[in-house]
Every structure is written in structure tokens, then in C-alpha cells.
Amino acid sequence: MIEIEKMPTEQANPKSAHIDTMSVMEMVELINSEDAMVIEAVAREKEHIAAAIEKIYGQLCRGGRLIYCGAGTSGRLGVLDAVECPPTYSTDPAMVQGLIAGGETAVFRAVEGAEDREELGVLDLQKIDFDKKDILVGIAASGRTPYVLGAMRYAAACGAYVIGVTCSPDSPIDRAADIGIAPYPGPEVVTGSTRMKCGTAQKMVLNMLTTCTMIKMGKVYGNLMVDVSPTNEKLMYRCVSIICSATGCSEEQAKDALEKSGNRAKTAIVMVLCDCGAEAADRKLEKADGQIDGALRA
């Protein structure tokens, strides 16, 4: 039996005990003040987050993959973070993946009971040929979801590194992880509704895991997303703007370099700054492991 009354994420919040009698403005003010607690909760986990980023970066550089695994809101947050990596950083879609209990259907509609079976977490990892080169991030606000625990235990048995992201310190998932990240922002305004503060805390953590990893991989120059894929008109304009910002060149020069680079902003930036062609720029970047700074120094 689940001792639900002992779970941090199921505690009642005394500040919202009478939220059903509040005015709309009072509700908004209360939720806003409670959301402010999320930032402090995540900040308390910054050392664990930084350690996880270093490990993820190391595994990706060795050809491994970052695999998120979760159920419900937590699973959807993992999927969201994973699917944003290719358009933002031009990563191979296989590099960062999100698994959710119940499969793709569960992203849009709850699949009841899927999260309660450990073996389904194992099967989902086996389907993608998960091995020790990869790194698993198990996500569950409650810290006890069987689907996630099953996947984490299988990953550990494969010899892979395992990270936990929960909102329940010292929970089974927190203890099962090599690095446990457990920001607890206090009880939810609506008791047990972990899509609120807990969901926000988890999304903040996942944002940092992938963003900092991609920065270390050279996909950001200054604070510009130089590996963005210009797959639509807005992103094409963004690429031109990025090239102008990074090099100080005119818009026409940026458009010309972008076209000659094959719509790769990073290559175009090196072309402009080094006054060279696309092939030469690519060689410089390859020698510098994709880092623009290194390419310019070379």
C-alpha cells in the first residue's frame, strides 16, 4: 500500500485551505506567491544539477544518448525538453529522447495504470537498445513511480549512469540515482496537483541539464544559439540576426554567408570572421570540436 499521507507531494497547503472561497485575484496572488518558492527550491539543488550536467556532457561526447523517462506530467516534460533540442541546437533526434509510460498516446491523453508497471520501463529502454554508453534521467515528482524505478534499475544493471529528478528528497527514485536532484517547493496550492509547482521545478531542472550541456558542446557562442535550424521564416530571420550580432556584418553579408554555408549559422559566422569559404570554416570548426572561439584562435 502507498502511504500517501507521508509523501511530500501529497501534503496539504494551509495557505490555500479556503481557496475555493477566494476571489479570482486572491487566487492569482496566492498561486503567484507559491510559485516564487520554486526558484529557491531549485537553487538548493544547484550542486547536484551541475554535477549531472558534467556527467551528461561527458557521455554525449563519447557517443552516448541522454534518455528521459517519466510518467504523466513528468514524462511529458521530458518529451518536451527532448523534442526541442533538434530545432534549437541541430542535434540528431536520437541524441536526446523522452520516454513516457503508455507511449506516444500518453503525451496527449492519460494512459491509466501504465506508470504502475516496472517492467514497462525496462521494455521501453530495451526497445531503443539502451546500453552503458547512454545516461538515464528518471523523472517523477513523487519519487516512487514504478515505471521510472524499473527503467532506472535496468539502466544501472547495464552499467549506465543514472540521474533522478524528483520533488521528494530521499525518495526511492532519489536513492536509486547516482545523482539525485530533488527540489521540494512545498505543498501544492491544490493538494497533490504536481503539474503546478513540482512541474515548474522539474522543467527548470531539465532546461538547465540540456541548455548547459549544449553550451559546453559549442552550440552557443556568447549567448547566441548558433546551431539553430532555420526550418521556417522566423528562424531564418533569427539566423541572419545571429550572424549580424556575432560578426558585426551587414544583413546582406549575413544572408550571403548563410546561403553559402548551407543555412548553417555557425559556419557562416566563421566564414565572415575568418574571411574564408564554407569548407575552410567547417575544417576550422571540426578541429576546434565545434567551438567558434577555438576555430577563431586557430
Secondary structure, 3 states (H helix, E strand, C coil): CCCHHHCHHHCCCHHHCCHHHCCHHHHHHHHHHHHHHHHHHHHCCHHHHHHHHHHHHHHHHCCCCEEEEECHHHHHHHHHHHHHHHHHHCCCCCCEEEEECCCCHHHHCCCCCHHHCHHHHHHHHHHCCCCCCCEEEEEECCCCCHHHHHHHHHHHHCCCEEEEEECCCCCHHHHHCCEEECCCCCCCCCCCCCCCHHHHHHHHHHHHHHHHHHHHCCCCECCECCCCCCCCHHHHHHHHHHHHHHHCCCHHHHHHHHHHCCCCHHHHHHHHHHCCCHHHHHHHHHHCCCCHHHHHHC
